[in-house]
Amino acid sequence: MEQREMRRIGRDVSVVGLGTWQLGADWGEVAEDEALAVLDAAVDSGVTFLDTADVYGDGRSERLIGSFLGQLGPDRAAGLLVATKMGRRARQDPAEFTLDNFRAWTDRSRDNLGVETLDLVQLHCPPTPVFFSGAVYDALDTLVEEGRVAAYGVSVETCEEALAAIARPHVASVQIILNAFRRRPLERVLPAAREAGVGIIARVPLASGLLSGRYRRDTVFGAEDHRTYNRRGESFDVGETFSGVDYELGVEAAAEFAALVPEGATPAQAALRWVVQQPGVTSVIPGARTPEQARANSEAARLPALPEVTLKAVEELYDRRIRGLVHDRW
């Protein structure tokens, strides 16, 4: 699989990684053996970048990855870059984002993952003022100096938060929602990141599964699935669920997207391929609940680039059906 450099870290990562929110919680139950099989299938398919967070299953996702790394052994595990996130287990108050808390949070993640030093820790969509606080970045620099983390980045909800982080000299990566139904980061965020050498990690690339083309108006998701309980932002930012697109409209737009997919690719693979070929993207991190999904996602990296006629048609679909609903919100 193609590897792209995170320039401020000096390490390469696979252009298709694996997001592991679904292995912890909020997407329906995934048994431990199935979760480990997903991780194994992804790595066997060329994935070298795994993304997790301390809040996914209150540490379950991290612990599963830690167990998987132990099974791989130190030599093979050294070829992977594991990114985690911190901050969502605490009160969402800027006053909580202190060096003492950062130390406690990263110590817990280090224990969960079974590592001395975290490869990459990201602030997990904290309150907006956190992105503009010099004291926060000073504290993150201290974590690097102390060897708790090798590098740090941020996960953001808005383009403005991303641009604030990119302007900081030691931010290694920005994780942001980017997909065919969330195009605003293409305008300023990706160009700024390229210029600064900041890695872009594209999350929610399938708009919570909409772009897979598998869902219908009457599809029922489990009660524990955020696609049921967060459609209006009841538990966290609504933009994390279906990219903030109204579900019924999204199903209709996804059917139009599926009709544009070139022969030889599934809608999900085409949606991932769309993200991969956006200039400035370092890695895209689809989730997978089965080994088959993990392998299919990885294959998207090996597809031919989407032709210009398809790219134009996708843009037209966005402008006609989606732009007015989401573009200026995030």
ZARO-322472 format. One line per 10 residues: number of its first residue (from 1); their letters; for each residue x, y, z of N, C-alpha, C. Coordinates in Angstrom, 2 decimals. Last residue first. Layout:
# residues N
NUM) a) X:Y:Z:X:Y:Z:X:Y:Z | ...
END
This chain:
# residues 330
330) wrdhvlgrir) -19.29:23.88:9.57:-18.06:23.35:10.14:-16.82:23.85:9.41 | -21.29:25.29:8.26:-21.46:24.96:9.67:-20.15:24.52:10.34 | -21.23:25.70:5.56:-20.82:26.82:6.41:-20.91:26.51:7.91 | -22.10:23.19:4.53:-20.82:23.77:4.16:-20.36:24.84:5.13 | -24.55:21.91:5.03:-23.40:21.64:5.91:-22.21:22.56:5.69 | -26.66:22.71:3.33:-26.96:22.18:4.64:-25.76:22.12:5.58 | -25.68:23.52:0.87:-26.47:24.46:1.64:-26.76:24.01:3.06 | -24.39:21.09:-0.08:-23.66:22.30:0.30:-24.46:23.22:1.23 | -26.13:19.00:-1.00:-25.52:18.98:0.33:-25.02:20.34:0.80 | -27.14:19.08:-3.64:-27.91:18.42:-2.59:-27.40:18.71:-1.16
320) rdyleevakl) -25.49:20.65:-5.34:-26.93:20.62:-5.55:-27.69:20.09:-4.33 | -22.87:20.26:-4.54:-23.39:21.62:-4.65:-24.92:21.63:-4.70 | -22.72:17.43:-4.69:-22.54:18.14:-3.42:-23.17:19.52:-3.49 | -23.03:17.06:-7.44:-23.97:16.46:-6.51:-23.90:17.17:-5.16 | -20.75:18.38:-8.37:-22.07:18.88:-8.74:-23.14:18.33:-7.80 | -18.76:16.70:-7.35:-18.84:18.09:-6.92:-20.22:18.69:-7.21 | -19.31:14.40:-8.80:-19.42:14.37:-7.35:-19.54:15.79:-6.80 | -18.72:15.32:-11.38:-20.08:14.89:-11.07:-20.31:14.84:-9.56 | -15.99:15.77:-11.15:-16.88:16.90:-11.44:-18.33:16.55:-11.09 | -15.08:13.16:-10.71:-14.85:14.20:-9.71:-15.79:15.38:-9.90
310) tveplaplra) -15.80:11.99:-13.15:-16.43:11.55:-11.91:-16.27:12.59:-10.82 | -14.14:13.34:-14.91:-15.58:13.43:-15.12:-16.34:12.98:-13.86 | -11.59:12.63:-14.01:-12.05:13.99:-13.83:-13.57:14.11:-13.99 | -11.60:9.38:-12.37:-11.41:10.29:-13.52:-12.04:11.65:-13.26 | -9.87:8.31:-9.48:-11.16:8.61:-10.09:-10.96:9.60:-11.23 | -7.02:6.23:-9.91:-7.59:7.52:-9.51:-8.93:7.72:-10.21 | -7.45:2.70:-9.38:-7.02:3.84:-10.19:-7.67:5.12:-9.68 | -6.94:1.25:-6.08:-7.78:1.56:-7.24:-7.15:2.67:-8.08 | -5.58:0.91:-3.80:-4.97:0.34:-5.00:-5.81:0.59:-6.25 | -7.06:1.86:-1.75:-5.77:2.51:-2.01:-5.15:2.05:-3.31
300) aesnaraqep) -9.15:0.09:-1.58:-9.40:1.40:-2.17:-8.11:2.13:-2.51 | -8.31:-2.07:-0.11:-8.22:-2.16:-1.57:-8.46:-0.82:-2.25 | -9.02:-1.38:2.47:-7.61:-1.28:2.07:-7.45:-1.32:0.56 | -11.74:-2.01:2.43:-11.30:-0.63:2.59:-9.87:-0.44:2.12 | -11.57:-4.81:2.24:-12.18:-4.04:1.15:-11.78:-2.57:1.22 | -10.43:-5.44:4.72:-9.70:-5.75:3.49:-10.25:-4.93:2.32 | -12.44:-4.55:6.46:-11.08:-4.00:6.57:-10.30:-4.25:5.28 | -14.59:-6.16:5.72:-14.66:-4.72:5.53:-13.27:-4.10:5.55 | -13.58:-8.65:6.55:-13.89:-8.43:5.13:-13.97:-6.94:4.82 | -13.42:-8.43:9.32:-12.19:-8.51:8.53:-12.43:-8.22:7.05
290) tragpivstv) -15.76:-5.91:10.49:-15.44:-7.28:10.10:-14.11:-7.29:9.34 | -15.97:-3.27:10.96:-16.44:-4.15:12.03:-16.19:-5.61:11.71 | -14.01:-0.40:10.47:-14.44:-1.71:9.95:-14.85:-2.56:11.13 | -13.56:3.04:9.46:-13.71:1.96:10.43:-14.08:0.68:9.73 | -11.10:4.89:7.63:-12.40:4.25:7.75:-12.40:3.24:8.88 | -9.09:7.23:7.50:-9.23:6.19:8.53:-10.67:5.67:8.62 | -6.47:8.28:5.38:-7.91:8.26:5.62:-8.19:7.06:6.52 | -3.58:10.35:5.45:-4.21:9.04:5.65:-5.69:9.22:5.88 | -2.99:12.83:4.19:-1.93:11.89:4.56:-2.50:10.48:4.70 | -3.99:15.16:1.80:-4.41:14.08:2.69:-3.23:13.14:2.94
280) gpqqvvwrla) -2.95:16.84:-0.14:-2.76:17.19:1.26:-3.19:16.12:2.23 | -5.34:16.49:-2.66:-3.99:16.94:-2.31:-3.90:17.40:-0.86 | -7.27:13.60:-2.72:-7.31:15.04:-2.44:-5.91:15.50:-2.01 | -7.23:10.88:-2.99:-6.59:11.67:-4.05:-6.77:13.18:-3.87 | -8.54:9.86:-0.75:-7.12:9.58:-0.93:-6.49:10.52:-1.94 | -11.24:10.55:-1.22:-10.47:11.20:-0.15:-8.98:11.06:-0.40 | -11.84:8.83:-3.36:-12.03:10.28:-3.50:-11.21:11.02:-2.46 | -11.44:6.36:-2.19:-10.52:6.78:-3.24:-10.61:8.29:-3.47 | -13.67:6.32:-0.52:-12.33:6.36:0.07:-11.31:6.83:-0.95 | -15.65:6.18:-2.49:-15.66:7.29:-1.53:-14.30:7.43:-0.86
270) aqaptagepv) -14.98:3.78:-3.72:-14.89:5.02:-4.49:-14.87:6.23:-3.56 | -15.53:2.02:-1.61:-14.16:2.16:-2.11:-13.98:3.44:-2.92 | -18.32:2.39:-1.40:-17.44:2.70:-0.27:-16.00:2.89:-0.74 | -19.24:1.50:-3.94:-19.40:2.90:-3.52:-18.47:3.28:-2.37 | -16.61:-0.58:-5.37:-17.85:-0.41:-4.62:-18.02:1.07:-4.30 | -15.31:-0.90:-8.67:-15.21:-0.40:-7.30:-16.59:-0.41:-6.66 | -15.79:-1.70:-11.24:-14.67:-2.33:-10.54:-14.49:-1.86:-9.12 | -16.79:1.31:-12.80:-16.82:-0.15:-12.75:-15.59:-0.68:-12.05 | -17.21:4.27:-10.76:-16.68:3.54:-11.92:-16.75:2.03:-11.72 | -20.17:5.69:-9.50:-18.98:4.90:-9.19:-18.50:4.15:-10.43
260) laafeaaaev) -22.51:7.04:-9.73:-21.34:7.64:-10.38:-20.09:6.77:-10.27 | -24.37:5.81:-8.19:-24.54:5.71:-9.64:-23.36:6.27:-10.41 | -23.63:6.57:-5.65:-23.36:5.20:-6.07:-23.47:5.04:-7.58 | -24.67:9.19:-5.61:-23.21:8.97:-5.59:-22.88:7.58:-6.11 | -27.39:8.60:-5.51:-26.85:9.31:-6.67:-25.33:9.13:-6.75 | -27.43:7.42:-3.00:-27.83:6.63:-4.16:-27.34:7.29:-5.45 | -26.71:9.61:-1.44:-25.78:8.49:-1.53:-26.14:7.58:-2.70 | -29.00:11.18:-1.63:-27.77:11.66:-2.25:-26.75:10.54:-2.41 | -30.78:9.52:-0.15:-31.04:9.85:-1.56:-29.77:10.30:-2.27 | -29.50:9.51:2.33:-29.74:8.24:1.63:-29.98:8.50:0.15
250) gleydvgsft) -29.63:12.25:2.96:-28.34:11.60:2.74:-28.47:10.29:2.01 | -32.33:12.64:3.40:-31.70:13.29:2.26:-30.38:12.62:1.92 | -32.47:11.07:5.73:-33.25:10.71:4.55:-32.70:11.37:3.30 | -30.59:12.40:7.52:-30.46:11.01:7.11:-31.21:10.70:5.82 | -28.88:15.42:6.96:-30.15:14.79:7.29:-30.17:13.37:6.70 | -25.44:15.51:7.78:-26.45:15.51:6.72:-27.72:14.84:7.23 | -23.39:15.26:9.54:-24.32:16.35:9.75:-25.41:16.46:8.71 | -22.11:12.93:8.95:-21.45:14.18:8.55:-22.37:15.39:8.71 | -23.41:10.92:10.29:-23.80:11.15:8.90:-23.24:12.49:8.38 | -22.13:12.46:13.03:-23.10:11.44:12.64:-23.67:11.79:11.27
240) egvdfsegrr) -20.57:14.62:13.52:-19.92:13.31:13.59:-20.83:12.20:13.11 | -22.21:16.83:13.60:-21.42:16.61:12.40:-20.69:15.29:12.37 | -23.20:17.01:16.13:-24.02:16.31:15.14:-23.25:16.05:13.85 | -21.15:16.40:18.90:-21.39:17.23:17.71:-22.12:16.44:16.63 | -23.07:14.38:21.21:-21.85:15.08:20.79:-22.15:15.77:19.48 | -25.73:13.83:21.92:-24.64:13.36:22.78:-23.30:14.01:22.45 | -27.53:14.99:20.10:-27.92:14.87:21.49:-26.75:14.54:22.41 | -27.46:15.59:17.37:-26.41:16.09:18.24:-26.73:15.99:19.71 | -29.41:14.29:16.05:-29.61:15.72:16.23:-28.56:16.32:17.16 | -28.51:11.70:16.07:-28.87:12.30:14.78:-29.08:13.80:14.87
230) nytrhdeagf) -27.67:10.00:18.09:-27.03:11.31:17.96:-27.40:12.02:16.66 | -28.86:7.48:18.21:-29.06:8.38:19.34:-28.42:9.76:19.19 | -28.34:6.15:15.72:-29.69:6.24:16.28:-29.81:7.40:17.27 | -25.72:6.37:15.32:-26.56:6.73:14.18:-28.05:6.68:14.54 | -24.57:5.31:17.55:-24.74:6.77:17.52:-25.57:7.23:16.33 | -26.14:2.49:18.93:-25.41:3.02:17.77:-25.66:4.53:17.68 | -27.79:1.35:20.72:-26.48:1.75:21.22:-25.60:2.36:20.12 | -29.99:0.57:19.24:-30.16:1.66:20.20:-28.83:2.19:20.71 | -29.06:-0.02:15.78:-29.26:-0.41:17.17:-29.36:0.79:18.10 | -30.95:1.18:12.97:-29.68:0.99:13.67:-29.97:0.68:15.13
220) vtdrryrgsl) -32.80:0.34:10.19:-32.87:0.56:11.63:-31.50:0.24:12.23 | -33.85:1.71:7.12:-32.80:0.99:7.86:-32.89:1.35:9.34 | -35.63:3.10:5.56:-36.19:2.32:6.66:-35.13:1.50:7.39 | -34.08:4.33:3.60:-34.83:5.17:4.53:-35.30:4.39:5.75 | -31.01:2.37:3.57:-32.26:2.84:3.00:-33.00:3.68:4.04 | -27.54:1.73:2.92:-28.65:2.06:3.78:-29.84:2.60:3.01 | -25.33:1.35:1.33:-26.00:0.16:1.86:-27.30:0.47:2.60 | -23.63:3.26:0.37:-24.80:2.93:-0.44:-25.62:1.78:0.09 | -21.50:4.29:1.62:-21.38:2.89:1.20:-22.54:2.49:0.31 | -22.18:6.76:2.49:-21.55:6.67:1.17:-21.25:5.24:0.74
210) lgsalpvrai) -23.14:6.24:5.09:-24.04:6.66:4.03:-23.45:6.40:2.65 | -21.22:5.70:7.02:-21.74:4.58:6.23:-22.67:4.99:5.12 | -20.45:8.15:8.03:-21.09:7.18:8.93:-21.77:6.05:8.16 | -19.16:9.12:5.69:-20.32:9.80:6.27:-21.15:8.83:7.11 | -16.82:7.90:5.10:-18.02:7.34:4.46:-19.30:7.98:5.00 | -14.90:9.16:6.62:-14.82:9.27:5.16:-16.03:8.72:4.42 | -14.32:9.98:9.29:-15.71:9.88:8.83:-15.77:9.91:7.30 | -11.14:11.73:8.75:-12.04:10.80:9.44:-13.46:10.93:8.90 | -7.96:12.09:7.63:-9.35:12.29:7.23:-10.23:11.25:7.90 | -5.29:13.79:8.69:-5.94:12.50:8.91:-7.43:12.72:8.66
200) igvgaeraap) -2.58:15.45:7.48:-4.04:15.48:7.51:-4.56:14.05:7.61 | 0.40:16.81:8.87:-0.34:15.68:8.34:-1.84:15.89:8.46 | 2.05:19.76:7.92:1.20:19.10:8.92:0.41:17.97:8.25 | 3.55:21.48:6.39:4.07:20.14:6.65:3.30:19.38:7.71 | 2.55:23.90:5.60:3.20:23.83:6.91:3.84:22.47:7.20 | 1.38:23.36:3.12:2.41:24.40:3.22:3.22:24.26:4.50 | -0.53:21.44:3.84:0.56:21.11:2.90:1.70:22.09:3.04 | -2.18:23.01:5.50:-1.45:21.87:6.05:-0.29:21.46:5.15 | -3.22:24.83:3.65:-2.41:25.31:4.76:-1.58:24.19:5.37 | -4.70:23.08:1.91:-3.56:23.87:1.41:-2.66:24.37:2.54
190) lvrelprrrf) -6.59:22.02:3.85:-5.60:21.16:3.20:-4.44:21.96:2.59 | -7.99:24.43:4.62:-7.28:23.59:5.58:-6.22:22.74:4.91 | -9.26:25.71:2.45:-8.17:26.37:3.16:-7.34:25.42:4.01 | -10.84:23.84:0.86:-10.63:25.23:0.49:-9.40:25.85:1.13 | -11.25:21.32:1.87:-10.45:21.44:0.65:-10.05:22.89:0.37 | -13.03:21.50:4.01:-11.59:21.51:4.29:-10.71:21.63:3.05 | -15.63:21.27:2.70:-15.07:22.58:3.04:-13.58:22.56:3.36 | -16.90:18.89:2.12:-15.80:19.32:1.26:-15.11:20.61:1.70 | -18.60:16.36:2.76:-18.03:17.38:3.64:-16.75:17.90:2.99 | -19.31:14.40:1.01:-20.41:15.21:1.54:-19.93:16.26:2.53
180) anliiqvsav) -16.95:13.11:0.52:-17.62:13.71:-0.63:-18.82:14.56:-0.23 | -15.07:14.14:3.44:-15.63:13.14:2.54:-16.37:13.86:1.42 | -13.66:14.69:6.48:-13.51:14.99:5.06:-14.09:13.83:4.26 | -13.03:15.85:9.65:-14.00:15.16:8.82:-13.84:15.64:7.38 | -9.61:15.63:10.75:-10.79:16.42:10.40:-11.73:15.57:9.55 | -6.67:16.02:12.52:-7.69:15.05:12.11:-9.01:15.81:11.91 | -3.48:17.07:11.95:-4.84:17.54:12.19:-5.78:16.47:11.66 | -0.17:16.84:13.32:-1.28:16.35:12.51:-2.58:17.02:12.91 | 1.79:18.11:14.81:2.20:17.17:13.76:1.07:16.81:12.82 | 2.64:21.17:16.06:1.49:20.30:15.80:1.82:19.42:14.60
170) hpraiaalae) 4.65:22.99:16.41:4.93:21.59:16.75:3.74:20.67:16.58 | 3.85:25.62:15.71:5.02:25.01:15.08:5.22:23.52:15.33 | 0.53:26.46:14.70:1.46:26.17:15.80:2.63:25.32:15.28 | -1.16:26.55:12.55:-0.27:27.69:12.74:0.75:27.46:13.86 | -2.80:24.38:12.89:-1.77:24.30:11.85:-0.75:25.42:12.03 | -4.63:25.37:14.78:-3.64:24.36:15.16:-2.49:24.29:14.16 | -6.13:27.16:13.26:-5.44:27.63:14.46:-4.35:26.65:14.87 | -7.18:25.44:11.33:-6.24:26.47:10.91:-5.47:27.03:12.10 | -8.94:23.89:12.92:-7.82:23.27:12.20:-6.76:24.31:11.84 | -10.80:25.79:13.73:-9.97:25.13:14.73:-8.74:24.50:14.08
160) ectevsvgya) -11.90:26.36:11.22:-11.22:27.42:11.96:-10.33:26.83:13.05 | -13.16:23.98:10.54:-11.99:24.40:9.76:-11.21:25.49:10.50 | -14.13:21.98:13.40:-14.30:23.05:12.42:-13.00:23.37:11.69 | -13.43:19.82:15.03:-14.76:19.84:14.42:-14.83:20.84:13.27 | -10.35:17.93:15.23:-11.14:19.15:15.24:-12.54:18.90:14.69 | -7.58:16.76:16.92:-8.76:16.35:16.18:-9.76:17.48:16.33 | -4.05:17.28:16.75:-5.38:17.65:17.21:-6.42:16.97:16.34 | -0.93:15.98:18.03:-1.76:16.63:17.02:-3.10:16.98:17.62 | 2.46:15.16:18.89:1.07:15.45:19.20:0.38:16.15:18.04 | 4.92:12.61:19.63:4.42:13.74:18.86:2.96:13.97:19.25
150) avrgeevltd) 5.65:10.82:21.56:6.64:11.16:20.55:6.23:12.40:19.76 | 5.04:11.10:25.06:4.55:11.04:23.69:5.68:11.40:22.74 | 6.68:10.97:27.27:5.38:10.32:27.33:4.79:10.14:25.93 | 9.04:12.37:27.28:9.03:11.05:26.67:7.72:10.31:26.78 | 9.22:14.96:28.10:9.25:13.93:29.14:9.21:12.51:28.59 | 8.90:16.33:25.72:10.19:16.41:26.42:10.32:15.31:27.46 | 6.19:15.76:25.24:7.22:15.26:24.33:8.58:15.24:25.03 | 5.03:17.14:27.37:4.82:15.70:27.24:5.85:15.07:26.32 | 5.78:19.75:26.68:6.37:19.12:27.86:6.18:17.61:27.83 | 4.11:20.24:24.53:5.56:20.18:24.31:6.26:19.49:25.48
140) ladyvagsff) 1.71:20.36:25.94:1.93:19.26:25.00:3.42:19.12:24.67 | 2.14:22.75:27.33:1.98:21.50:28.07:2.21:20.29:27.17 | 2.22:24.53:25.18:3.40:24.39:26.04:3.32:23.08:26.82 | -0.41:24.27:24.30:0.66:23.76:23.45:1.98:23.63:24.23 | -1.70:25.46:26.52:-2.01:24.08:26.12:-0.88:23.50:25.27 | -0.73:28.05:26.52:-0.39:27.17:27.64:-0.66:25.71:27.31 | -1.90:29.21:24.27:-0.47:28.91:24.26:-0.07:27.96:25.36 | -4.95:28.43:22.93:-4.25:28.61:24.19:-2.78:28.24:24.08 | -6.63:27.83:20.88:-6.00:29.14:20.83:-5.17:29.44:22.08 | -7.86:25.46:21.37:-7.00:25.52:20.19:-6.22:26.84:20.11
130) vptppchlqv) -9.53:26.02:23.53:-8.31:25.23:23.76:-7.34:25.36:22.59 | -11.85:27.26:22.56:-10.77:28.09:23.13:-9.46:27.34:23.36 | -13.49:24.95:21.70:-12.75:25.79:20.75:-11.66:26.63:21.40 | -13.08:21.94:23.59:-13.74:23.23:23.37:-12.86:24.16:22.54 | -11.60:19.21:21.58:-11.88:19.95:22.82:-12.67:21.22:22.54 | -11.14:16.84:19.92:-12.23:17.79:19.70:-12.58:18.53:20.98 | -8.78:15.65:21.60:-9.96:15.02:21.00:-11.13:16.01:20.94 | -5.43:15.95:20.80:-6.52:16.52:21.56:-7.81:16.15:20.85 | -3.57:13.00:20.26:-4.32:14.11:19.68:-5.33:14.63:20.69 | -0.38:11.53:20.12:-1.58:11.79:20.91:-2.24:13.05:20.37
120) ldltevglnd) 1.62:9.06:18.81:0.94:10.33:18.49:-0.28:10.44:19.38 | 2.98:7.03:20.20:3.47:7.52:18.91:2.92:8.91:18.60 | 3.77:7.06:23.61:2.71:7.09:22.61:3.26:7.68:21.31 | 6.03:5.00:25.24:5.84:6.30:24.59:4.74:6.18:23.55 | 5.69:2.46:26.29:6.33:3.49:27.10:6.04:4.89:26.57 | 2.64:0.54:26.03:3.82:1.17:25.44:4.39:2.19:26.41 | 0.06:-0.56:26.32:1.24:-1.34:26.66:2.52:-0.79:26.07 | -2.33:0.70:26.07:-1.68:0.26:24.83:-0.42:-0.57:25.10 | -2.93:1.28:28.74:-3.88:0.54:27.91:-3.20:-0.07:26.69 | -0.65:2.78:29.46:-0.93:1.51:30.13:-1.88:0.66:29.28
110) rsrdtwarfn) -0.99:4.98:27.81:0.24:4.18:27.71:0.05:2.81:28.33 | -3.42:5.94:28.80:-3.35:5.40:27.44:-2.10:4.56:27.23 | -2.60:6.77:31.36:-3.64:5.75:31.22:-3.59:5.12:29.83 | -0.76:8.76:30.67:-0.30:7.58:31.42:-1.32:6.44:31.30 | -2.43:10.60:29.45:-1.51:9.84:28.60:-0.92:8.65:29.35 | -3.86:11.51:31.71:-4.57:10.92:30.58:-3.62:10.08:29.72 | -1.82:12.54:33.37:-2.68:11.44:33.83:-3.35:10.74:32.66 | -0.77:14.56:31.70:0.08:13.47:32.19:-0.77:12.27:32.62 | -3.03:16.17:31.37:-2.41:15.53:30.20:-1.53:14.36:30.63 | -3.36:17.06:34.01:-4.35:16.16:33.41:-3.79:15.45:32.19
100) dltfeapdqr) -1.04:18.64:34.22:-1.27:17.52:35.14:-2.29:16.54:34.57 | -1.43:20.52:32.13:-0.33:19.56:32.07:-0.57:18.38:33.00 | -4.94:20.81:31.21:-3.74:21.21:31.93:-2.66:20.15:31.81 | -7.85:21.32:30.58:-6.76:20.97:29.66:-5.44:21.51:30.18 | -9.90:22.24:32.13:-9.47:20.85:32.34:-8.22:20.50:31.55 | -10.59:24.73:31.24:-9.77:24.66:32.45:-9.27:23.25:32.74 | -12.39:24.30:29.13:-10.97:24.59:28.82:-10.06:24.49:30.04 | -14.47:21.59:29.54:-14.18:22.91:30.08:-12.72:23.19:29.77 | -15.98:19.06:29.50:-15.57:19.85:28.34:-15.49:21.33:28.73 | -14.67:16.72:31.79:-15.61:17.81:31.54:-15.10:18.66:30.38
90) arrgmktavl) -13.11:13.86:30.09:-13.19:14.91:31.10:-14.34:15.87:30.80 | -12.97:12.28:27.95:-13.44:11.64:29.17:-13.63:12.66:30.29 | -11.82:13.71:25.95:-13.26:13.59:25.92:-13.82:12.85:27.14 | -9.01:13.69:26.17:-9.74:14.88:26.52:-11.25:14.74:26.57 | -7.07:12.21:23.51:-7.38:12.43:24.92:-8.24:13.69:25.08 | -6.18:9.53:21.27:-6.70:10.88:21.55:-7.04:10.97:23.02 | -3.56:7.90:19.36:-4.71:7.91:20.25:-5.14:9.36:20.48 | -2.05:6.09:16.77:-2.45:7.40:17.27:-3.62:7.23:18.23 | 0.57:4.12:15.93:-0.71:4.09:16.63:-0.96:5.49:17.20 | 2.18:2.85:13.27:2.04:4.08:14.02:0.64:4.09:14.62
80) lgaardpglq) 4.17:-0.08:12.85:2.88:0.57:12.91:2.99:1.90:13.66 | 6.58:-1.35:13.08:6.24:-0.82:11.76:4.90:-0.11:11.72 | 6.66:-2.40:15.60:7.44:-1.18:15.35:7.12:-0.56:13.99 | 5.33:-4.79:15.39:4.62:-3.65:15.96:5.35:-2.35:15.69 | 7.36:-6.45:14.46:6.26:-6.09:13.56:5.50:-4.88:14.08 | 9.03:-6.45:16.81:9.55:-6.12:15.49:8.44:-5.68:14.53 | 7.44:-7.19:19.07:8.03:-5.85:18.95:8.50:-5.49:17.56 | 4.29:-8.86:18.35:5.68:-8.86:18.74:6.33:-7.52:18.41 | 1.58:-9.30:17.92:2.47:-9.09:16.78:3.93:-9.27:17.14 | 0.54:-9.45:20.48:0.53:-10.65:19.65:1.47:-10.52:18.46
70) glfsgilres) 0.83:-6.79:21.26:1.56:-7.83:21.97:1.62:-9.13:21.19 | -0.95:-5.57:19.54:0.47:-5.27:19.40:1.31:-6.33:20.10 | -3.34:-6.63:20.61:-2.93:-6.97:19.25:-1.44:-6.71:19.04 | -3.39:-5.37:23.10:-3.33:-6.83:23.02:-2.84:-7.28:21.66 | -3.63:-2.71:22.21:-2.48:-3.13:23.00:-2.29:-4.64:22.98 | -6.11:-2.85:20.98:-4.93:-2.59:20.15:-3.67:-2.99:20.91 | -7.64:-3.29:23.28:-7.64:-4.27:22.20:-6.42:-4.09:21.29 | -7.15:-0.90:24.65:-6.70:-2.17:25.22:-6.67:-3.28:24.17 | -8.36:1.00:22.96:-6.91:1.04:23.23:-6.42:-0.30:23.74 | -11.03:0.12:23.17:-10.36:0.12:21.88:-8.84:0.15:22.06
60) rgdgyvdatd) -11.53:0.54:25.94:-11.58:-0.81:25.36:-10.83:-0.86:24.03 | -11.69:3.09:26.95:-10.38:2.45:26.92:-10.37:1.09:26.25 | -14.44:3.56:26.76:-13.72:3.91:27.99:-12.39:3.17:28.08 | -15.17:3.18:24.15:-15.41:2.08:25.08:-14.69:2.29:26.39 | -13.06:5.62:23.54:-13.76:4.59:22.79:-13.94:3.36:23.66 | -11.47:7.37:24.96:-12.91:7.37:25.27:-13.67:6.27:24.53 | -8.94:7.34:23.99:-9.15:6.81:25.33:-10.62:6.68:25.69 | -8.80:6.14:20.61:-9.00:7.21:21.58:-9.28:6.59:22.94 | -7.11:5.50:17.46:-8.00:5.13:18.55:-8.20:6.34:19.45 | -5.85:4.35:14.41:-6.31:5.50:15.17:-7.32:5.06:16.21
50) lftvgsdvaa) -3.03:3.10:12.78:-4.21:2.78:13.56:-4.58:3.99:14.41 | -1.26:2.43:9.93:-1.72:3.53:10.78:-3.03:3.14:11.44 | -0.68:0.57:8.08:0.36:0.81:9.09:-0.03:1.92:10.06 | -2.12:-1.89:6.05:-2.36:-0.75:6.93:-1.23:-0.64:7.95 | -1.83:-4.20:4.54:-0.90:-3.10:4.30:-1.11:-1.87:5.16 | -3.34:-6.33:5.20:-3.64:-5.69:3.92:-2.76:-4.47:3.65 | -2.56:-6.95:7.74:-2.18:-7.89:6.69:-2.41:-7.31:5.30 | -3.89:-4.88:9.03:-2.42:-4.86:8.97:-1.92:-5.80:7.88 | -6.57:-5.77:8.67:-6.12:-4.46:8.20:-4.60:-4.44:8.03 | -6.59:-8.28:9.89:-6.88:-8.17:8.46:-6.39:-6.85:7.90
40) dlvalaedea) -6.02:-7.57:12.57:-5.11:-8.43:11.83:-5.33:-8.32:10.32 | -8.28:-6.03:13.21:-6.95:-5.44:13.26:-5.95:-6.26:12.44 | -10.24:-8.04:12.93:-10.28:-6.82:12.10:-8.91:-6.18:12.06 | -9.48:-9.81:14.93:-9.43:-10.26:13.54:-9.48:-9.08:12.58 | -10.02:-8.27:17.16:-8.62:-8.63:16.88:-8.47:-9.11:15.45 | -12.81:-8.22:16.91:-12.04:-6.98:16.86:-10.57:-7.26:16.53 | -13.44:-10.90:17.26:-13.73:-10.27:15.97:-12.94:-8.98:15.83 | -12.70:-11.26:19.89:-12.00:-12.03:18.86:-12.24:-11.44:17.47 | -14.49:-9.42:21.18:-13.04:-9.24:21.23:-12.31:-10.00:20.13 | -17.34:-8.30:19.25:-16.68:-9.21:20.18:-15.17:-9.07:20.09
30) vegwdaglqw) -18.98:-5.35:19.14:-18.00:-6.13:18.38:-17.25:-6.99:19.39 | -22.18:-3.81:19.20:-21.18:-4.65:19.87:-20.29:-5.37:18.87 | -22.53:-0.50:17.86:-22.99:-1.86:18.06:-21.84:-2.71:18.60 | -21.14:1.78:17.92:-21.50:1.28:16.59:-22.13:-0.10:16.68 | -20.33:2.45:20.50:-21.15:3.41:19.74:-21.48:2.99:18.32 | -16.95:1.20:21.07:-18.35:1.44:21.41:-19.02:2.25:20.32 | -14.53:-0.05:20.05:-14.74:0.28:21.45:-16.20:0.38:21.82 | -14.57:-0.43:17.41:-14.10:-1.56:18.21:-14.27:-1.30:19.70 | -15.29:2.00:16.35:-16.29:0.93:16.35:-15.84:-0.29:17.15 | -12.91:3.44:16.48:-14.04:3.82:17.34:-14.99:2.64:17.48
20) tglgvvsvdr) -10.73:3.03:14.82:-11.16:1.94:15.71:-12.19:2.37:16.74 | -9.63:3.33:11.47:-10.23:3.95:12.63:-10.86:2.89:13.51 | -6.80:2.62:9.70:-7.97:2.00:10.32:-8.40:2.84:11.51 | -5.71:4.00:6.56:-5.48:3.46:7.88:-6.72:2.76:8.39 | -4.39:4.49:3.52:-5.61:4.03:4.16:-5.22:3.41:5.49 | -1.73:5.15:3.36:-2.70:6.14:2.91:-4.12:5.76:3.33 | 0.35:4.44:6.16:-0.43:3.97:5.02:-1.51:4.99:4.66 | 3.07:6.67:6.90:1.88:5.91:7.30:1.12:5.50:6.04 | 6.39:7.49:7.89:5.41:7.21:6.86:4.25:6.42:7.45 | 7.77:10.15:9.83:7.42:8.75:9.66:6.37:8.63:8.57
10) girrmerqem) 8.28:12.70:10.71:9.34:12.01:10.00:9.07:10.53:9.85 | 6.61:14.46:11.89:7.00:13.28:12.68:8.19:12.58:12.04 | 6.18:16.32:9.98:6.66:16.81:11.27:6.99:15.67:12.24 | 5.26:14.72:7.82:6.55:15.40:7.75:7.06:15.85:9.11 | 4.28:11.73:7.27:3.89:12.79:8.20:5.16:13.59:8.48 | 4.27:10.44:3.99:5.04:10.93:5.13:4.24:11.93:5.96 | 2.53:7.52:2.95:2.76:8.95:2.85:3.40:9.46:4.14 | 2.49:4.56:1.04:2.79:5.19:2.32:3.06:6.68:2.08 | 0.39:2.29:-0.66:1.12:3.55:-0.67:1.29:4.08:0.75 | 0.84:-1.20:0.00:0.00:0.00:0.00:0.88:1.25:0.00
END
